[in-house]
Amino acid sequence: MSVDNKHPSKTIEYSYYPGCTAEGTSVEFDRSARAVCEAVGIKLLELEDWSCCGASSAHSLNHELSLSLPGRNVALAQEAGLDTVIPCPACYQNSMAADRAFRQEEDWRHKMESLLDFEYTGQGRPRHLLDVLSRDLDTDAVKAKVIKPLQGLKVASYYGCVLVRPPEVTGWDDPEHPMTMDTLLEAAGATPVDWSYKVDCCGASMTFPMGSVVIDLSTKIVEGAIEAGADCIASACGICQINLETRQAVQNKMPIFYFTELMALAFGLPGVEKWLGKHTVDPRPLLRERNLLAR
């Protein structure tokens, strides 16, 4: 089992569910997450033969399907007996919903156990990547890995609406004003800004069917970060990151990082510039201006 260990002296193992976007639109999130976890002594064991969890669409089409898709992954994770690290908030929410259904919906549980030929024991649980990095490590463990502090970089931490809700299930420190990402980035040397849009919705998967709505929502969030004096936004969600990056209707585009990219930069890990080069809004000029990347 993975355990809370604030000062890990050896590797802590977790199962890892990367999700479908890990090889597509959020490949930088996946690569930087793996690199940061390795750097702090967290070993991610990718679930063998994992499948799509239904992301943001299955629940609007078929309730049972929306539970069964992630339910299969929960069953796979149980075999390893480890908590499962999940970088995508939508995948995390779906996995949490399936885990709750195993606990609370007896008829559905029996059906799934028969289909998958396993017995649900509740061993291991789905957890978001940010939760693991912020709760299973303390700030000293993060600071110990920093070789290039993000000094002078003002960051607006953006959690999005899916990650923190419903609070009675997700259990974040504060569903309206969470601070876990802020604390991690501060440990990496950045300056978190205080702002009012941490958990506002960016439009998520509505970017294609209702693009104008997503532009309005994403622009409002970016303008809020600018008003707060931020240089950039750090995201913990692949869909949020790409929405904010591509749908912001402001004159001077604001860079949108994954929080793990900023941690990797502070840790001096290889590969950072390659990840940053994949962004639609190139964040490298800002980092060079702050002397955080070579010119």
Secondary structure in CASP SS format (residue, H / E / C, confidence):
PFRMAT SS
TARGET T0000
AUTHOR 0000-0000-0000
METHOD secondary structure of the structure
MODEL  1
M C 1.00
S C 1.00
V C 1.00
D C 1.00
N C 1.00
K C 1.00
H C 1.00
P C 1.00
S C 1.00
K C 1.00
T C 1.00
I E 1.00
E E 1.00
Y E 1.00
S E 1.00
Y E 1.00
Y C 1.00
P C 1.00
G C 1.00
C H 1.00
T H 1.00
A H 1.00
E H 1.00
G C 1.00
T C 1.00
S C 1.00
V H 1.00
E H 1.00
F H 1.00
D H 1.00
R H 1.00
S H 1.00
A H 1.00
R H 1.00
A H 1.00
V H 1.00
C H 1.00
E H 1.00
A H 1.00
V C 1.00
G C 1.00
I E 1.00
K E 1.00
L E 1.00
L E 1.00
E E 1.00
L C 1.00
E C 1.00
D C 1.00
W C 1.00
S C 1.00
C C 1.00
C C 1.00
G C 1.00
A C 1.00
S C 1.00
S C 1.00
A H 1.00
H H 1.00
S H 1.00
L C 1.00
N C 1.00
H H 1.00
E H 1.00
L H 1.00
S H 1.00
L H 1.00
S H 1.00
L H 1.00
P H 1.00
G H 1.00
R H 1.00
N H 1.00
V H 1.00
A H 1.00
L H 1.00
A H 1.00
Q H 1.00
E H 1.00
A H 1.00
G C 1.00
L C 1.00
D C 1.00
T E 1.00
V E 1.00
I E 1.00
P C 1.00
C C 1.00
P H 1.00
A H 1.00
C H 1.00
Y H 1.00
Q H 1.00
N H 1.00
S H 1.00
M H 1.00
A H 1.00
A H 1.00
D H 1.00
R H 1.00
A H 1.00
F H 1.00
R H 1.00
Q H 1.00
E C 1.00
E H 1.00
D H 1.00
W H 1.00
R H 1.00
H H 1.00
K H 1.00
M H 1.00
E H 1.00
S H 1.00
L H 1.00
L H 1.00
D C 1.00
F C 1.00
E C 1.00
Y C 1.00
T C 1.00
G C 1.00
Q C 1.00
G C 1.00
R C 1.00
P E 1.00
R E 1.00
H E 1.00
L H 1.00
L H 1.00
D H 1.00
V H 1.00
L H 1.00
S H 1.00
R H 1.00
D C 1.00
L C 1.00
D C 1.00
T H 1.00
D H 1.00
A H 1.00
V H 1.00
K H 1.00
A C 1.00
K C 1.00
V C 1.00
I C 1.00
K C 1.00
P C 1.00
L C 1.00
Q C 1.00
G C 1.00
L C 1.00
K E 1.00
V E 1.00
A E 1.00
S E 1.00
Y E 1.00
Y C 1.00
G H 1.00
C H 1.00
V H 1.00
L H 1.00
V C 1.00
R C 1.00
P C 1.00
P H 1.00
E H 1.00
V H 1.00
T H 1.00
G C 1.00
W C 1.00
D C 1.00
D C 1.00
P C 1.00
E C 1.00
H C 1.00
P C 1.00
M C 1.00
T H 1.00
M H 1.00
D H 1.00
T H 1.00
L H 1.00
L H 1.00
E H 1.00
A H 1.00
A C 1.00
G C 1.00
A C 1.00
T E 1.00
P E 1.00
V C 1.00
D C 1.00
W C 1.00
S C 1.00
Y C 1.00
K C 1.00
V C 1.00
D C 1.00
C C 1.00
C C 1.00
G C 1.00
A H 1.00
S H 1.00
M H 1.00
T H 1.00
F C 1.00
P C 1.00
M C 1.00
G H 1.00
S H 1.00
V H 1.00
V H 1.00
I H 1.00
D H 1.00
L H 1.00
S H 1.00
T H 1.00
K H 1.00
I H 1.00
V H 1.00
E H 1.00
G H 1.00
A H 1.00
I H 1.00
E H 1.00
A C 1.00
G C 1.00
A C 1.00
D C 1.00
C E 1.00
I E 1.00
A E 1.00
S E 1.00
A C 1.00
C C 1.00
G H 1.00
I H 1.00
C H 1.00
Q H 1.00
I H 1.00
N H 1.00
L H 1.00
E H 1.00
T H 1.00
R H 1.00
Q C 1.00
A C 1.00
V C 1.00
Q C 1.00
N C 1.00
K C 1.00
M C 1.00
P C 1.00
I E 1.00
F E 1.00
Y E 1.00
F H 1.00
T H 1.00
E H 1.00
L H 1.00
M H 1.00
A H 1.00
L H 1.00
A H 1.00
F H 1.00
G C 1.00
L C 1.00
P C 1.00
G C 1.00
V H 1.00
E H 1.00
K H 1.00
W H 1.00
L H 1.00
G C 1.00
K C 1.00
H C 1.00
T C 1.00
V C 1.00
D C 1.00
P C 1.00
R H 1.00
P H 1.00
L H 1.00
L H 1.00
R H 1.00
E H 1.00
R C 1.00
N C 1.00
L C 1.00
L C 1.00
A C 1.00
R C 1.00
END
